[in-house]
Amino acid sequence: MNFCRSLGLSLALVLTAGTSLAFGQTIGVVVPRSGTFSALGEQILNGANFQAEASESTIVTIDDPCSADGGGTVAEQLIGAKVDAAIGFLCSETLEGALPALSAAGIPAITTSVRSQILMEDALKHGWLLYRLAPSDRAEAAKLVDVILGDWAEKPVALIDDGTLHGRELVDTIRNALEEKGLKPVFVDTYRPGQEQQVALVRRLARAGATHVFVGGDRSDITVIARDAAAEKIALTVLGGDALNAANRPLPLNYGVYAVTVPDYQTLPDALEVAKAMRAKGLEPEGYVLPAYAAATIAAEAVGIARSENKPIGEVLLSRAFNTVIGPVRFNEKHELADNPYRLLLWRGDAFAPPPTSAD
């Protein structure tokens, strides 16, 4: 009976994840086992191992040294282990160093986190077999522009940033895209980050007539801005980017702040059964756990199809959609996610969730 229950669970997980039933794939998982990123590496390894138990794939774990010099060594280890595909790669330096040898050996790499546009451009230029499960640098700005043009086109919009490279570039990209469509912000400025209060800033926004503001800054700054606007009784709809997907401390974020970020994957319909099974075994489906499960699903299924149809794995990866715990995944001709994973979400006091209506 124990064997039957175990087999039933394995088959259920395979079907839930959309994995091919052609067993025997060997998947390399490249993650840092020590240092700053080791906790994230453990999440990736946990997700990949859980998927491998369902699909009966073999996992080969390779330590990611997070250095360009170490990339060649990582590639040698993966090739020596005769892996069919490799996933993980938290560090762009290792990935860049490993790609030439991996691609020459016909081993695709699916990264769960590296977002560098330059690296992907180099990969396409050199014909490297890099596929990105993480959204590109441009996806966040593209979704933000869609939201503002779709929901705020008739609103007095302000754009502010914290002066960091990411915040400034994000706001500049959004501003240029909006102005190309004829939407000129009523207020654009750079604020001083890390302040205990931003009353002067929210008053300036009010004097400019802004009722809606996008903040290119981190969660703590956005929390202070939203709090001070409420305290000043200034009606201000606040929108942030992916930086809002962070810990709700030291100050709690006000209910009703919007974010363009990736959803909490464990709440998605495609992930519910797998997330439940993970918790039953004491594994919390947090962070990179479910994306890694999805990457292992894609790798295993692509390898199975490539064998059965006698095609290169890279060709298979570009030829179809893969059903995964994070939803259907299809790679476009640039080896990026064909569908933008960013969504407009609303902070409901304890978590982000889809808003009941548009970002009014």
C-alpha angles and dihedrals in degrees: 000000000000090000091050093050091048092049091047092052092048093051091046092052092047091052092044092053095043092237122165114252089223098111129197103071119147113215124190116216113200112197138143109258095192139022132040097333099040093105091055090045089054090054091054092047092049092052094047093047092049091052092046090056089057098045097034091236121152117242121211112192118211123187113240109219091191092228135110090231090055094052093080091051091050090052091050091052093049092048091046090052089052094231118180095213138354130224137180116047105164092178122065092205093062093042093052092049094048101044101080095055095038092051092048087054092048094246114140120214120215112194120204096195119013109109102172111140092198092057092050091049089052090048092054091045093053097036094244117168097241121146122181124217090173116080117259124252089258099051095078094053092044092055092045090053090050091051095048094045092044101042106019103037092115095038130095098252129197127195120202133170138190096237095251119130093251095044094047095046092047093052092044091052092049093045093051092048092048094048090049086060093047097258110129117188116236091219134023122175148139117242130202108257129218097038124147091225137019101190093131090052096051090047090053089050089052093049089052089055095244116156096169126045136183113208119205095200144088129290097261093055093046089050091055093046093050092045094050093046090054092046090051090048090239111153101228127159106211125204126183136179135238090304087078088069092090141100116308095237160153085003121022116244116247117255110256102036112137127221136187102215142120114286124249096269095209089066094056118105092238091056103045099092095043092045089051091050091049092053090048087061094045097259118129111215094224135138113346096356097098096036088053090049087052093048091051089048092053093045094048094046094046091051091049092050093045090054096046094046096035093235133136112268091233090058091051092050090058097042106067150013119265121213108227141163090263092052133268112333125201126171118218127218089278090057090247128123106284091212121054106242094202116107136185106251135177126221107237099185098273106030144003115263137168110285118245090232138002121305096277 
